[in-house]
Amino acid sequence: MYLDSAILVKLVVREPDSEYYADLVDGQRTVTASELVVAECRSALLRKCRQGEIDTRTCDQSWERLQAYWDSDAGGLILHPVSRIILEEAGEVIKRCIARVSVRTLDAIHLASCRLTRDYPLITNDHVMRAAAESMGLPLGDLPHMP
């Protein structure tokens, strides 16, 4: 199972679909992501704080929980390095998808990481990233059914 940054943030900041994603991840033997999530999650948490969605204390606590998740030796999140091979594959992802989907660079790196590591399914709620993954034939996790 491969998680993008938005899903990781949902695991530490309460949102309407947080419980769905927590249940999805719970009990999985292998949960992975790109090292990109370190910067992306920090950015997302700080943006939520700046926009008043969470307070400073919640931001700091959420960041600490994420760090513990990927720093854990007890089977937490496995972070894949952003290697030259991943970056070259990301360029190929953009090239392959450009006619149908305008994939952003960081999303292409996530897609390349997921594809090359074969850590399926890809769990994302980003519609552009999902469309690119579908066009590449990558297995996707289901979206929650929200009322």
HELIX and SHEET records of a PDB file:
HELIX    1   1 SER A    5  VAL A   12  1                                   8    
HELIX    2   2 SER A   18  VAL A   25  1                                   8    
HELIX    3   3 LEU A   36  ARG A   50  1                                  15    
HELIX    4   4 THR A   56  ASP A   71  1                                  16    
HELIX    5   5 ARG A   84  CYS A   97  1                                  14    
HELIX    6   6 THR A  105  THR A  117  1                                  13    
HELIX    7   7 HIS A  127  MET A  136  1                                  10    
SHEET    1   A 2 TYR A   2  LEU A   3  0                                        
SHEET    2   A 2 LEU A 122  ILE A 123  1                                        
SHEET    1   B 2 THR A  32  SER A  34  0                                        
SHEET    2   B 2 ILE A  78  HIS A  80  1                                        
END                                                                             
